[in-house]
């Protein structure tokens, strides 16, 4: 049944994306930029409905009160394609720095250009990166929310964290709060797999790290608070969804946490 539901969901997911892009394009490209963002946001909500209805996967968001007004950097854990779009309905005016090749995709690229997403050549240095930073600063001054994945690429749940220092440079240069977000959608929508698993998980929005820290101190704090929250949620999610198959990285991390808790109990 899981395989059948996964096939049905994946088919519905991509049909929903393509048909909405085609049918709603005349409206999207006529509307002012920010109003047009309601179309991708509604698409995200429809994806959540499909996930709940076909697969049986639901989620709750904790900590919405931690989201500041105006411009800030959102720093979520990145495990799945799900987390690239899932939080859009709860963000006022988000912006992504994305691979320039994505802007070459018909329809998707046109949608992204209208929202002034910031393209970057990943191999670029020097002047090109300076131009990207200048564009990012302009968007942030307009009160937008920059979404950055601190680890850069998707990582399986429980994997050893590999944070990129680029977020510390952005924190230093942009002088805005950074809001960490812990979650484990990768247990239900695994990367590089077509299977989707039923269950329930939490998205935990943590208190913002305010500007003004030394970049190294910020980087350490971000890793510390985000990994602590991720560990806590991994234990909760695995406990509440015993039917979900855990990847080796999650099993290993849960064993490490259990051993650590045992040792801590022995000391007390």
DOTIKE-787872 format. One record per residue (C-alpha): x, z, y. Coordinates in steps of 0.02 Angstrom, whole numbers, plus 50000, padded with zeros to 5 digits. Layout:
// residues N
+-------+-------+-------+
!    px !    pz !    py !
+-------+-------+-------+
!     X !     Z !     Y !
...
+-------+-------+-------+
***
This chain:
// residues 268
+-------+-------+-------+
!    px !    pz !    py !
+-------+-------+-------+
! 50000 ! 50000 ! 50000 !
! 50142 ! 50039 ! 50121 !
! 50216 ! 49865 ! 50094 !
! 50046 ! 49783 ! 50121 !
! 50010 ! 49885 ! 50277 !
! 50183 ! 49846 ! 50343 !
! 50156 ! 49659 ! 50320 !
! 49986 ! 49670 ! 50406 !
! 50057 ! 49771 ! 50549 !
! 50209 ! 49660 ! 50578 !
! 50097 ! 49506 ! 50579 !
! 49974 ! 49586 ! 50699 !
! 50114 ! 49654 ! 50809 !
! 50196 ! 49485 ! 50840 !
! 50032 ! 49390 ! 50855 !
! 49974 ! 49519 ! 50982 !
! 50135 ! 49496 ! 51081 !
! 50135 ! 49306 ! 51081 !
! 49949 ! 49282 ! 51113 !
! 49945 ! 49407 ! 51256 !
! 50096 ! 49324 ! 51337 !
! 50015 ! 49153 ! 51327 !
! 49835 ! 49200 ! 51371 !
! 49878 ! 49322 ! 51510 !
! 50019 ! 49222 ! 51590 !
! 49909 ! 49144 ! 51726 !
! 49853 ! 49319 ! 51781 !
! 50026 ! 49398 ! 51760 !
! 50118 ! 49272 ! 51868 !
! 49987 ! 49273 ! 52006 !
! 49979 ! 49463 ! 52024 !
! 50105 ! 49557 ! 52134 !
! 50254 ! 49614 ! 52030 !
! 50209 ! 49798 ! 52011 !
! 50025 ! 49766 ! 51976 !
! 50076 ! 49636 ! 51847 !
! 50169 ! 49773 ! 51753 !
! 49999 ! 49837 ! 51695 !
! 49996 ! 49692 ! 51571 !
! 50153 ! 49744 ! 51473 !
! 50098 ! 49925 ! 51485 !
! 49928 ! 49883 ! 51409 !
! 50018 ! 49783 ! 51274 !
! 50119 ! 49939 ! 51231 !
! 49959 ! 50041 ! 51216 !
! 49884 ! 49908 ! 51102 !
! 50040 ! 49919 ! 50992 !
! 50014 ! 50107 ! 50976 !
! 49834 ! 50073 ! 50924 !
! 49890 ! 49946 ! 50793 !
! 50019 ! 50068 ! 50726 !
! 49889 ! 50205 ! 50711 !
! 49752 ! 50095 ! 50639 !
! 49851 ! 49989 ! 50515 !
! 49998 ! 50100 ! 50467 !
! 49932 ! 50273 ! 50506 !
! 50075 ! 50324 ! 50622 !
! 50039 ! 50431 ! 50774 !
! 50143 ! 50524 ! 50903 !
! 50125 ! 50652 ! 51042 !
! 50227 ! 50664 ! 51201 !
! 50290 ! 50833 ! 51257 !
! 50366 ! 50870 ! 51428 !
! 50280 ! 50741 ! 51539 !
! 50290 ! 50875 ! 51674 !
! 50480 ! 50853 ! 51670 !
! 50469 ! 50676 ! 51740 !
! 50524 ! 50678 ! 51924 !
! 50444 ! 50578 ! 52063 !
! 50531 ! 50419 ! 52121 !
! 50693 ! 50352 ! 52051 !
! 50782 ! 50426 ! 51901 !
! 50874 ! 50374 ! 51743 !
! 50778 ! 50393 ! 51579 !
! 50900 ! 50424 ! 51435 !
! 50810 ! 50413 ! 51267 !
! 50880 ! 50417 ! 51092 !
! 50878 ! 50239 ! 51022 !
! 50832 ! 50217 ! 50839 !
! 50701 ! 50081 ! 50830 !
! 50623 ! 49931 ! 50915 !
! 50477 ! 50050 ! 50947 !
! 50570 ! 50150 ! 51079 !
! 50609 ! 49994 ! 51183 !
! 50427 ! 49982 ! 51239 !
! 50336 ! 50140 ! 51184 !
! 50351 ! 50243 ! 51343 !
! 50309 ! 50104 ! 51467 !
! 50129 ! 50165 ! 51496 !
! 50194 ! 50335 ! 51556 !
! 50324 ! 50266 ! 51677 !
! 50282 ! 50212 ! 51853 !
! 50398 ! 50063 ! 51880 !
! 50535 ! 50051 ! 51747 !
! 50683 ! 49933 ! 51749 !
! 50807 ! 49887 ! 51612 !
! 50984 ! 49822 ! 51613 !
! 50978 ! 49693 ! 51475 !
! 51081 ! 49555 ! 51395 !
! 51070 ! 49399 ! 51503 !
! 51031 ! 49296 ! 51346 !
! 50862 ! 49382 ! 51334 !
! 50811 ! 49300 ! 51498 !
! 50834 ! 49130 ! 51415 !
! 50691 ! 49163 ! 51292 !
! 50534 ! 49066 ! 51343 !
! 50392 ! 49176 ! 51407 !
! 50485 ! 49340 ! 51375 !
! 50624 ! 49291 ! 51493 !
! 50500 ! 49236 ! 51626 !
! 50406 ! 49401 ! 51611 !
! 50569 ! 49499 ! 51626 !
! 50626 ! 49398 ! 51778 !
! 50464 ! 49435 ! 51870 !
! 50494 ! 49621 ! 51843 !
! 50670 ! 49602 ! 51914 !
! 50755 ! 49661 ! 51755 !
! 50943 ! 49664 ! 51777 !
! 51040 ! 49541 ! 51668 !
! 51219 ! 49576 ! 51617 !
! 51351 ! 49480 ! 51523 !
! 51413 ! 49612 ! 51400 !
! 51588 ! 49542 ! 51405 !
! 51595 ! 49544 ! 51595 !
! 51712 ! 49649 ! 51700 !
! 51758 ! 49674 ! 51882 !
! 51654 ! 49580 ! 52009 !
! 51512 ! 49542 ! 51888 !
! 51490 ! 49726 ! 51843 !
! 51501 ! 49772 ! 52028 !
! 51358 ! 49650 ! 52060 !
! 51256 ! 49730 ! 51920 !
! 51285 ! 49902 ! 51996 !
! 51232 ! 49838 ! 52167 !
! 51071 ! 49766 ! 52093 !
! 51038 ! 49929 ! 52001 !
! 51064 ! 50030 ! 52161 !
! 50941 ! 49920 ! 52254 !
! 50807 ! 49943 ! 52121 !
! 50834 ! 50131 ! 52115 !
! 50818 ! 50144 ! 52304 !
! 50646 ! 50066 ! 52282 !
! 50597 ! 50214 ! 52173 !
! 50613 ! 50130 ! 52003 !
! 50659 ! 50214 ! 51839 !
! 50813 ! 50146 ! 51750 !
! 50800 ! 50155 ! 51560 !
! 50971 ! 50175 ! 51479 !
! 51007 ! 50216 ! 51297 !
! 51158 ! 50333 ! 51303 !
! 51221 ! 50273 ! 51133 !
! 51204 ! 50091 ! 51183 !
! 51135 ! 50028 ! 51018 !
! 51010 ! 50083 ! 50886 !
! 51070 ! 50225 ! 50774 !
! 50983 ! 50289 ! 50617 !
! 50902 ! 50462 ! 50625 !
! 51029 ! 50601 ! 50601 !
! 51179 ! 50487 ! 50625 !
! 51334 ! 50560 ! 50708 !
! 51309 ! 50527 ! 50895 !
! 51419 ! 50400 ! 50982 !
! 51380 ! 50412 ! 51168 !
! 51447 ! 50282 ! 51289 !
! 51527 ! 50346 ! 51450 !
! 51438 ! 50214 ! 51554 !
! 51290 ! 50329 ! 51583 !
! 51406 ! 50457 ! 51666 !
! 51468 ! 50323 ! 51787 !
! 51288 ! 50276 ! 51828 !
! 51246 ! 50459 ! 51855 !
! 51394 ! 50478 ! 51973 !
! 51362 ! 50317 ! 52070 !
! 51172 ! 50318 ! 52081 !
! 51153 ! 50504 ! 52123 !
! 50983 ! 50522 ! 52038 !
! 50918 ! 50641 ! 51903 !
! 50942 ! 50595 ! 51719 !
! 50797 ! 50634 ! 51602 !
! 50848 ! 50649 ! 51417 !
! 50718 ! 50605 ! 51284 !
! 50729 ! 50658 ! 51102 !
! 50625 ! 50574 ! 50965 !
! 50636 ! 50506 ! 50788 !
! 50534 ! 50345 ! 50778 !
! 50669 ! 50275 ! 50664 !
! 50596 ! 50376 ! 50520 !
! 50432 ! 50278 ! 50535 !
! 50492 ! 50111 ! 50605 !
! 50668 ! 50096 ! 50530 !
! 50793 ! 49976 ! 50608 !
! 50823 ! 49813 ! 50514 !
! 50681 ! 49845 ! 50391 !
! 50504 ! 49777 ! 50383 !
! 50427 ! 49935 ! 50309 !
! 50325 ! 50049 ! 50422 !
! 50281 ! 50225 ! 50365 !
! 50128 ! 50332 ! 50408 !
! 50147 ! 50504 ! 50484 !
! 50162 ! 50595 ! 50649 !
! 50310 ! 50629 ! 50762 !
! 50346 ! 50701 ! 50934 !
! 50427 ! 50626 ! 51087 !
! 50510 ! 50768 ! 51183 !
! 50550 ! 50736 ! 51367 !
! 50680 ! 50865 ! 51420 !
! 50708 ! 50940 ! 51593 !
! 50805 ! 50823 ! 51709 !
! 50991 ! 50846 ! 51738 !
! 51001 ! 50847 ! 51926 !
! 51134 ! 50746 ! 52020 !
! 51292 ! 50830 ! 52082 !
! 51385 ! 50876 ! 51924 !
! 51559 ! 50812 ! 51887 !
! 51535 ! 50656 ! 51775 !
! 51629 ! 50736 ! 51629 !
! 51526 ! 50895 ! 51643 !
! 51366 ! 50791 ! 51651 !
! 51418 ! 50690 ! 51499 !
! 51450 ! 50847 ! 51396 !
! 51285 ! 50925 ! 51452 !
! 51186 ! 50768 ! 51411 !
! 51258 ! 50760 ! 51235 !
! 51232 ! 50945 ! 51208 !
! 51049 ! 50956 ! 51263 !
! 50997 ! 50790 ! 51186 !
! 51079 ! 50822 ! 51017 !
! 51011 ! 51000 ! 51008 !
! 50835 ! 50936 ! 51041 !
! 50859 ! 50793 ! 50917 !
! 50915 ! 50913 ! 50780 !
! 50766 ! 51025 ! 50812 !
! 50646 ! 50878 ! 50804 !
! 50729 ! 50807 ! 50648 !
! 50697 ! 50971 ! 50556 !
! 50516 ! 50976 ! 50618 !
! 50479 ! 50793 ! 50581 !
! 50553 ! 50799 ! 50405 !
! 50458 ! 50959 ! 50367 !
! 50291 ! 50891 ! 50432 !
! 50310 ! 50720 ! 50347 !
! 50377 ! 50757 ! 50171 !
! 50314 ! 50588 ! 50108 !
! 50427 ! 50488 ! 50226 !
! 50588 ! 50428 ! 50142 !
! 50739 ! 50495 ! 50236 !
! 50891 ! 50384 ! 50268 !
! 51059 ! 50454 ! 50206 !
! 51108 ! 50500 ! 50385 !
! 50954 ! 50610 ! 50405 !
! 50978 ! 50693 ! 50235 !
! 51159 ! 50731 ! 50276 !
! 51117 ! 50803 ! 50447 !
! 50976 ! 50910 ! 50378 !
! 51095 ! 50981 ! 50247 !
! 51222 ! 51021 ! 50384 !
! 51089 ! 51108 ! 50488 !
! 51026 ! 51207 ! 50338 !
! 51203 ! 51265 ! 50297 !
! 51232 ! 51313 ! 50478 !
! 51071 ! 51413 ! 50481 !
! 51120 ! 51503 ! 50319 !
! 51292 ! 51550 ! 50388 !
! 51213 ! 51610 ! 50550 !
! 51093 ! 51719 ! 50451 !
! 51236 ! 51792 ! 50348 !
! 51330 ! 51842 ! 50507 !
! 51176 ! 51934 ! 50570 !
+-------+-------+-------+
***
